[in-house]
């Protein structure tokens, strides 16, 4: 992508949409700045970002010494992915990252959450690191920092090295230690510039879909006991990685998970429903976030698992509960809850058949989770630093005759979700930043390229990037530090 094209994107497209590029081109009146300042409701220093993951955007699946991941193997099995799409090329971000950073800058965002490809850095999952793989992320981080964008790195966003999968993958306790070794190595090399690390992204999603239903890589359907053991190995990997980062990173480095939390949303604001939603949030997250924050599996979880409970030691629990600096939550769906008079004291309310959904049929609209999710973290576990590590929606985006993608549904989604988040921060819930999923349309796992989540439209044949109408909306939110 040429510099001239980028200038056209950042100045022409965003200017036409009224976004960040317009502000770069002309100064605002002083009175307008004062009015904006008075309207801000998010905390001072709030971070506005976007998020992506390595397999979904990088491409270069077999370049510069990268090893195979389970998604490389899975996507190459015919019939696994819609239209037999793969992430072989994806958005070619591996070669176009400098141009992509300029698009972030044009939006005005000041943070970026991306993931590191474990097999790009350790082709065999462990052993000798690949210098060219690490060098790519060093160059990316340098480009971000030189443009005023804070890098937030995720260590695991589902692309397990295939070499480890062949030795048992997450069914093996050895994988937890290999992950810790990888985390320690990366943090030692990058924490002079990267100050925030997410350990593992969405335990509940990659385990439930990859090891229970078999829909995602590696496509397994495990027995209940083996599934619970995989869950335990994953949270143990998280805890061991936190310890490795503490031991090898530079002082001041912050670390935490990014979990797709089941957020209990009370069906009414009655005190008994609110209390029920808190109980539900603790129990529905028992095998992941709750054990990480409490250092124990809840009695209800162990009782329900019975003979299928995971095998663990007290030392495992101490590692899993390693102190965190922050917690990231990926907020997509609410879990509606009502109070009941018998144990467990709550009941999950199913979505009505007529409940509206976004472009992805699984994504029922529920902006309340942006309020209740962070609030629960503060009230149940006294978490003092929270990030919305993902929030966004899929849609059937397509350019109109004039070339603009009029994604009014995404704007509606964002306006309502950010209103709920603004309510939370106004009440003192310690949310420090928001990462919109996603910066670009990309490879959406088993949906392939059929579903679009991006602020920026991607023509997958030409790799041309075009900001959508939602890019204008988000750029204005960033400029104002919130909604008016």
C-alpha positions in Angstrom: 0.0 0.0 0.0 1.5 3.3 -1.1 2.1 6.4 1.0 -0.1 8.3 -1.5 -3.0 5.8 -0.9 -2.7 6.2 2.8 -2.8 10.0 2.5 -6.0 9.5 0.5 -7.5 7.2 3.1 -6.6 9.3 6.2 -7.6 12.7 4.7 -10.2 11.9 2.0 -12.1 9.0 3.5 -12.2 10.2 7.1 -12.7 13.8 6.1 -15.6 12.8 4.0 -17.1 10.9 6.9 -16.3 13.7 9.3 -13.9 11.6 11.4 -10.4 12.0 12.9 -8.9 13.1 9.6 -11.1 16.2 9.5 -9.8 17.3 12.9 -6.3 16.9 11.8 -7.0 19.1 8.8 -8.6 22.0 10.7 -8.4 23.5 14.1 -11.5 23.5 16.3 -12.8 26.8 17.8 -11.7 27.3 21.4 -15.3 27.4 22.6 -16.0 24.0 21.0 -13.0 22.5 22.9 -14.4 23.9 26.1 -17.8 22.5 25.5 -16.3 19.1 24.6 -14.3 19.1 27.8 -17.4 19.9 29.9 -19.2 17.0 28.3 -16.6 14.3 29.0 -17.8 11.6 31.4 -15.0 9.1 31.1 -12.1 9.2 33.6 -9.0 11.3 32.8 -6.5 9.2 30.9 -9.1 6.8 29.6 -7.7 4.7 26.8 -9.5 4.3 23.5 -8.4 1.4 21.4 -9.1 -1.3 18.9 -8.3 -5.0 19.0 -7.2 -7.7 16.7 -5.6 -11.2 16.9 -2.7 -12.7 15.0 -4.3 -15.5 13.1 -7.2 -13.4 12.0 -5.1 -10.7 10.4 -1.4 -11.5 10.0 -1.3 -14.0 7.1 2.3 -15.1 6.3 1.3 -18.4 7.8 4.6 -20.2 6.7 7.0 -17.3 6.4 10.3 -16.4 8.2 10.5 -19.6 10.2 7.0 -19.6 11.7 5.7 -23.0 12.9 2.2 -24.4 12.3 -0.6 -23.5 14.6 -3.6 -25.6 15.3 -5.6 -23.1 13.3 -3.3 -23.5 10.3 -4.0 -27.2 10.4 -7.7 -27.0 11.2 -8.5 -24.4 8.5 -6.8 -26.5 5.8 -9.2 -29.4 6.6 -12.0 -29.1 4.0 -15.4 -28.4 5.4 -14.2 -26.9 8.7 -14.5 -23.3 7.7 -17.3 -21.6 5.7 -16.3 -21.5 2.0 -13.1 -23.3 3.0 -11.5 -20.0 3.9 -8.2 -19.9 5.7 -6.0 -17.4 7.4 -3.1 -18.1 5.1 -3.2 -14.5 3.8 -5.9 -12.9 5.9 -5.3 -9.1 5.8 -1.6 -9.5 5.0 -0.9 -7.5 8.2 2.5 -9.1 8.5 3.6 -7.1 5.5 1.3 -4.1 5.8 1.5 -3.4 9.5 3.1 0.1 9.0 0.2 1.2 6.9 -2.3 -0.3 9.3 -0.8 1.7 12.2 -1.4 4.8 10.2 -5.0 3.9 9.9 -5.2 3.6 13.7 -3.6 7.0 14.0 -6.1 8.5 11.6 -8.9 7.2 13.9 -7.3 9.1 16.9 -7.0 6.0 19.1 -4.3 5.8 21.7 -4.1 2.1 22.4 -4.0 -1.1 20.4 -4.6 -4.7 21.6 -3.0 -7.3 19.4 -1.9 -10.9 19.9 1.5 -12.5 19.5 1.6 -15.7 17.5 3.1 -18.3 19.8 4.3 -20.5 16.9 5.8 -17.5 15.1 8.1 -17.0 18.1 8.5 -20.7 19.2 7.9 -22.8 16.0 7.9 -26.0 18.1 6.1 -24.4 21.1 9.3 -24.5 23.2 13.0 -24.8 22.8 14.8 -22.5 20.4 13.1 -19.2 19.7 12.7 -17.8 16.1 14.5 -14.5 16.0 12.6 -13.3 12.9 9.3 -14.0 14.6 10.1 -11.8 17.6 11.6 -9.2 15.3 8.2 -8.7 13.6 6.5 -7.8 16.9 9.4 -5.5 17.9 8.9 -3.6 14.7 5.2 -3.4 15.2 5.6 -2.1 18.8 8.1 0.5 17.6 5.6 1.7 14.9 2.8 1.9 17.5 4.9 3.9 20.0 6.2 6.3 17.3 2.6 7.2 16.5 1.5 7.7 20.1 -0.4 4.3 20.4 0.1 2.2 23.6 0.7 -1.5 22.8 -1.3 -4.1 24.8 -0.1 -7.5 23.9 -2.1 -10.8 24.2 0.1 -13.8 24.6 -2.5 -16.4 23.6 -5.4 -15.9 21.2 -6.0 -19.5 20.3 -3.2 -20.3 17.9 -1.5 -23.1 19.9 1.6 -24.5 18.2 0.7 -27.7 16.4 3.9 -29.3 17.7 2.5 -29.0 21.2 -0.9 -30.3 20.1 0.8 -33.4 18.8 2.2 -33.9 22.4 -1.2 -33.6 24.0 -2.0 -29.8 23.7 -4.1 -28.4 26.5 -4.8 -31.9 27.7 -1.2 -32.1 28.8 0.1 -30.3 31.9 3.3 -29.7 30.1 1.6 -27.2 27.8 1.0 -25.0 30.8 4.7 -24.9 31.6 5.6 -24.3 28.0 3.2 -21.3 27.9 4.9 -19.9 31.0 8.3 -20.3 29.4 7.1 -18.5 26.3 5.5 -15.7 28.4 8.7 -15.2 30.4 10.8 -15.0 27.2 8.5 -12.5 25.4 8.1 -10.3 28.5 11.9 -10.2 29.0 12.4 -9.1 25.4 9.5 -6.6 25.0 8.8 -5.0 28.4 11.1 -2.1 27.7 8.3 -1.0 25.4 5.2 -3.1 26.1 3.8 -2.4 29.6 0.6 -4.4 29.5 0.2 -8.1 28.8 -3.0 -10.1 28.6 -2.2 -13.8 29.3 -4.9 -15.8 27.6 -7.9 -14.7 25.6 -11.4 -16.1 26.3 -10.8 -19.4 28.1 -14.5 -20.2 27.9 -14.6 -19.8 24.2 -11.6 -21.6 22.9 -12.1 -24.5 25.4 -15.8 -24.8 25.0 -15.7 -24.6 21.2 -12.4 -26.4 20.6 -12.6 -29.2 23.2 -16.3 -29.7 24.0 -18.3 -29.1 20.8 -15.3 -29.5 18.4 -16.4 -26.6 16.3 -13.1 -24.7 16.7 -9.5 -26.0 16.4 -8.4 -28.5 17.3 -11.9 -30.0 16.8 -12.1 -32.3 19.8 -15.1 -33.5 21.8 -13.8 -34.5 25.2 -15.4 -36.3 28.0 -16.5 -34.1 31.0 -13.5 -35.1 33.1 -11.0 -34.5 30.4 -12.7 -31.2 29.5 -12.5 -30.0 33.1 -8.8 -31.0 33.1 -8.2 -28.9 30.0 -9.9 -26.0 31.8 -7.6 -26.5 34.8 -4.5 -26.7 32.6 -5.5 -23.4 30.9 -6.0 -21.4 34.1 -2.8 -23.0 35.5 -1.0 -21.8 32.4 -2.3 -18.3 33.1 -1.1 -18.4 36.7 2.4 -19.8 35.8 2.7 -17.1 33.0 1.9 -14.4 35.5 4.7 -15.7 37.7 7.1 -15.9 34.8 6.3 -12.3 33.7 6.9 -11.1 37.3 10.2 -12.9 37.4 11.5 -11.7 34.0 9.8 -8.5 33.0 11.0 -5.1 33.8 9.5 -3.4 36.9 6.1 -1.7 36.3 4.9 -4.3 33.8 1.2 -5.1 34.3 -0.5 -8.4 33.6 -4.0 -9.8 33.6 -6.4 -12.1 31.7 -8.9 -11.3 29.0 -12.0 -13.5 29.6 -15.3 -13.6 27.9 -17.1 -13.2 31.2 -20.6 -14.5 31.7 -22.1 -11.2 33.1 -25.2 -11.7 35.1 -27.7 -8.9 34.2 -30.6 -8.6 36.6 -33.9 -8.6 34.8 -35.0 -5.8 37.0 -33.2 -3.4 39.3 -34.9 -4.9 42.4 -32.3 -5.7 45.1 -33.1 -9.4 45.0 -32.5 -9.6 41.3 -29.2 -7.6 41.6 -28.0 -10.0 44.3 -29.0 -12.9 42.2 -27.0 -11.5 39.3 -23.9 -11.3 41.5 -24.3 -14.9 42.6 -24.8 -16.0 39.1 -21.7 -14.2 37.8 -19.6 -15.8 40.5 -20.9 -19.3 39.8 -21.1 -19.1 36.0 -17.4 -18.2 35.8 -16.4 -20.7 38.4 -13.9 -22.7 36.3 -12.1 -19.6 34.9 -12.3 -16.1 36.3 -13.6 -17.1 39.7 -10.8 -19.5 40.5 -8.2 -17.0 39.2 -9.5 -14.3 41.5 -10.3 -16.4 44.5 -7.7 -19.2 44.4 -10.3 -21.9 44.8 -13.0 -23.7 42.8 -16.4 -23.0 44.2 -18.2 -25.7 46.2 -21.0 -25.7 43.8 -18.7 -26.2 40.8 -16.9 -29.1 42.5 -20.2 -30.7 43.6 -21.7 -30.4 40.1 -18.6 -31.9 38.5 -18.5 -34.8 41.0 -16.2 -37.5 39.8 -15.5 -35.4 36.7 -13.8 -32.6 38.7 -10.3 -31.7 37.6 -7.3 -33.1 39.4 -5.3 -30.3 41.1 -3.1 -29.5 44.0 -2.9 -26.6 46.5 0.3 -25.5 44.7 -1.7 -25.3 41.5 -4.4 -23.1 43.1 -1.7 -20.8 44.5 -0.2 -20.3 41.1 -3.6 -19.8 39.4 -4.4 -17.1 42.0 -1.2 -15.2 41.3 -2.0 -11.5 42.0 -3.2 -9.5 39.0 -2.7 -5.9 38.0 -5.9 -5.7 36.0 -8.7 -7.8 34.5 -9.9 -7.6 30.9 -13.4 -8.7 29.9 -14.7 -9.4 26.5 -18.2 -8.1 26.5 -20.6 -9.4 23.9 -23.7 -11.0 25.5 -25.7 -10.5 28.6 -26.9 -13.4 30.8 -30.3 -12.3 32.1 -30.9 -13.5 35.7 -33.8 -13.4 38.1 -33.9 -14.2 41.8 -35.5 -17.5 43.0 -36.2 -18.7 46.5 -34.2 -21.9 46.4 -30.6 -22.8 45.7 -28.6 -21.5 43.9 -30.7 -18.4 44.4 -30.8 -17.4 40.8 -32.2 -18.6 37.5 -31.0 -17.7 34.0 -33.7 -16.2 31.9 -33.6 -17.4 28.2 -33.7 -14.9 25.4 -37.1 -14.3 23.9 -37.6 -15.7 20.4 -38.1 -12.1 19.2 -35.0 -10.8 21.0 -33.0 -8.8 18.4 -29.6 -10.1 17.2 -26.8 -8.6 15.2 -25.3 -10.0 11.9 -24.0 -13.0 13.8 -27.0 -15.0 14.9 -25.4 -15.8 18.3 -25.0 -12.2 19.2 -28.2 -11.1 21.0 -28.3 -7.4 21.7 -27.6 -6.6 25.3 -25.7 -3.4 26.0 -26.4 -3.8 29.8 -23.4 -6.2 30.0 -21.1 -3.1 29.6 -22.5 -1.8 32.8 -23.0 -4.9 34.9 -19.9 -6.8 33.9 -17.4 -4.2 35.2 -19.6 -3.5 38.2 -19.6 -7.2 39.2 -15.8 -7.3 38.9 -15.6 -4.4 41.3 -18.3 -5.5 43.8 -17.6 -9.3 43.9 -13.8 -9.3 43.7 -12.7 -5.8 44.4 -10.9 -5.5 41.0 -9.4 -2.0 40.9 -8.3 -1.8 37.2 -10.6 -3.1 34.5 -10.4 -3.0 30.7 -13.0 -3.8 28.1 -10.7 -6.0 26.1 -13.2 -6.6 23.4 -16.6 -5.3 22.4 -18.1 -5.2 19.0 -20.6 -6.7 16.6 -20.8 -8.6 13.3 -22.8 -7.2 10.5 -23.5 -7.7 6.8 -21.4 -4.7 5.6 -21.3 -3.8 2.0 -20.2 -0.6 0.2 -23.1 1.4 -1.3 -23.0 2.9 -4.8 -21.0 5.9 -3.5 -18.4 3.6 -1.9 -19.4 4.2 1.7 -20.3 1.4 4.1 -23.4 2.7 5.9 -23.2 0.4 9.0 -25.8 2.2 11.0 -26.5 -1.1 12.9 -22.9 -1.0 14.3 -23.3 2.6 15.2 -26.5 1.8 17.1 -24.7 -1.1 18.8 -21.7 1.1 19.9 -23.8 4.0 21.0 -25.9 1.9 23.3 -22.9 -0.2 24.6 -20.8 2.9 25.3 -23.7 4.6 27.1 -23.8 1.7 29.5 -20.0 1.8 29.9 -20.2 5.5 30.5 -22.8 4.9 33.2 -20.4 2.5 34.9 -17.4 4.9 34.9 -19.6 7.8 36.1 -20.5 5.6 39.1 -16.8 5.0 39.9 -16.4 1.6 38.4 -12.6 1.5 37.6 -12.7 0.9 33.9 -9.4 2.3 32.4 -9.9 1.6 28.7 -12.0 0.2 25.9 -10.8 -1.9 22.9 -13.3 -2.1 20.1 -13.5 -5.4 18.2 -12.3 -5.0 15.6 -10.2 -2.5 13.8 -10.6 -4.4 10.5 -12.9 -6.9 9.0 -11.0 -10.2 9.2 -11.0 -14.0 9.3 -13.8 -14.7 11.7 -12.9 -18.2 12.7 -15.4 -20.8 11.4 -17.4 -18.1 9.6 -14.3 -17.4 7.5 -14.7 -14.0 5.8 -18.5 -14.0 5.6 -19.0 -12.0 8.8 -17.6 -8.5 9.2 -16.7 -7.0 12.6 -14.5 -4.1 11.5 -14.5 -0.3 11.6 -12.6 -0.5 8.4 -13.9 -2.4 5.4 -11.4 -4.8 3.7 -11.7 -5.9 0.1 -10.1 -9.3 0.6 -9.1 -9.5 -3.1 -7.2 -6.3 -3.3 -6.5 -5.7 0.4 -7.8 -2.2 0.1 -8.9 -0.7 3.4 -11.9 1.7 3.6 -13.2 3.3 6.8 -16.9 2.6 7.3 -19.4 5.1 8.7 -18.8 3.6 12.1 -15.2 4.8 11.9 -16.5 8.3 11.8 -18.7 7.6 14.9 -15.8 6.0 16.9 -13.3 8.7 15.9 -15.8 11.3 17.3 -16.2 9.3 20.5 -12.4 9.2 20.9 -12.1 12.9 20.2 -14.7 13.8 22.8 -13.6 11.2 25.3 -17.1 9.8 25.3 -20.7 10.3 24.3 -22.5 13.6 24.6 
